[in-house]
Amino acid sequence: MSELLDQTTVGDIVAADFRTAAVFESFGIDFCCGGRYEFADACRRAAADPAAVRHALDALPPVADRRDDMTSAPLEQLIEHIVETHHMYVRSALPAIAGYLKKLVEAHGARHPELARVLAVFQDLRADFEQHMIKENRCSFPMFATSPRRQDHAGFREVRSVPSKTRFGCSNASTSRPATRCGRSAN
């Protein structure tokens, strides 16, 4: 983070990079209702050492890292990257976002009843994301990895063109029924 950090509100910092929310939370800095405070003032209000908070913010990995360019990576590496980078991030971010939304509803729901609808929509989206990742891990990725054309990603492109309901017995991830192996309903 730059020297401009001291003059930037914690709300603006979190709005620019959601990952900073976890850092602020770990130091007891309120970035929601207290989001209007500039960084230095917010640190002071939470009795947090600004240098320690700055160090934690600086330790966050860059958002766009060229090592993440998977366009020419072997399919096995692409799958590992998706699972280890994106799935892990989504699995850690979804509970945090849900917690923040619940806190917003509790603190401001009386004046902003629309927040309850935002939370409900998010919960539906979260369930869809979680089911989608299960389907990828149990059905799509094992099938991609065993595709005879896996070296050139052509197998991946071929599978993407097949309607999701016909792919290896996997049903569409948007179903509201609980998924089991390969997305088949537990009912």
Secondary structure as the mmCIF struct_conf table of DSSP 4:
data_model
#
loop_
_struct_conf.conf_type_id
_struct_conf.id
_struct_conf.beg_label_comp_id
_struct_conf.beg_label_asym_id
_struct_conf.beg_label_seq_id
_struct_conf.end_label_comp_id
_struct_conf.end_label_asym_id
_struct_conf.end_label_seq_id
HELX_RH_3T_P HELX_RH_3T_P1 GLU A 3 GLN A 7
BEND BEND1 THR A 8 THR A 8
STRN STRN1 THR A 9 THR A 9
HELX_RH_AL_P HELX_RH_AL_P1 VAL A 10 ALA A 16
TURN_TY1_P TURN_TY1_P1 PHE A 18 ARG A 19
HELX_RH_AL_P HELX_RH_AL_P2 THR A 20 SER A 26
TURN_TY1_P TURN_TY1_P2 PHE A 27 GLY A 28
BEND BEND2 CYS A 32 CYS A 32
TURN_TY1_P TURN_TY1_P3 CYS A 33 ARG A 36
BEND BEND3 TYR A 37 TYR A 37
STRN STRN2 GLU A 38 GLU A 38
HELX_RH_AL_P HELX_RH_AL_P3 PHE A 39 ARG A 45
TURN_TY1_P TURN_TY1_P4 ALA A 46 ALA A 47
HELX_RH_AL_P HELX_RH_AL_P4 PRO A 50 ASP A 58
TURN_TY1_P TURN_TY1_P5 ALA A 59 ALA A 59
BEND BEND4 LEU A 60 LEU A 60
HELX_LH_PP_P HELX_LH_PP_P1 PRO A 61 PRO A 62
BEND BEND5 VAL A 63 ALA A 64
HELX_RH_3T_P HELX_RH_3T_P2 ARG A 66 ASP A 68
TURN_TY1_P TURN_TY1_P6 THR A 71 SER A 72
BEND BEND6 ALA A 73 ALA A 73
HELX_RH_AL_P HELX_RH_AL_P5 LEU A 75 HIS A 81
HELX_RH_PI_P HELX_RH_PI_P1 ILE A 82 HIS A 87
HELX_RH_AL_P HELX_RH_AL_P6 MET A 88 HIS A 108
TURN_TY1_P TURN_TY1_P7 GLY A 109 ARG A 111
TURN_TY1_P TURN_TY1_P8 PRO A 113 PRO A 113
HELX_RH_AL_P HELX_RH_AL_P7 GLU A 114 LYS A 135
HELX_RH_PI_P HELX_RH_PI_P2 GLU A 136 SER A 140
HELX_RH_AL_P HELX_RH_AL_P8 PHE A 141 ALA A 145
TURN_TY1_P TURN_TY1_P9 THR A 146 THR A 146
TURN_TY1_P TURN_TY1_P10 PRO A 148 ARG A 149
HELX_RH_3T_P HELX_RH_3T_P3 ARG A 150 ASP A 152
TURN_TY1_P TURN_TY1_P11 HIS A 153 HIS A 153
HELX_RH_AL_P HELX_RH_AL_P9 ALA A 154 ARG A 160
TURN_TY1_P TURN_TY1_P12 SER A 161 SER A 161
BEND BEND7 VAL A 162 VAL A 162
HELX_RH_3T_P HELX_RH_3T_P4 SER A 164 THR A 166
BEND BEND8 ARG A 167 ARG A 167
TURN_TY1_P TURN_TY1_P13 PHE A 168 GLY A 169
HELX_LH_PP_P HELX_LH_PP_P2 CYS A 170 ASN A 172
TURN_TY1_P TURN_TY1_P14 ALA A 173 SER A 174
BEND BEND9 SER A 176 ARG A 177
HELX_LH_PP_P HELX_LH_PP_P3 PRO A 178 PRO A 178
STRN STRN3 ALA A 179 ALA A 179
HELX_RH_3T_P HELX_RH_3T_P5 ARG A 181 GLY A 183
STRN STRN4 SER A 185 SER A 185
#
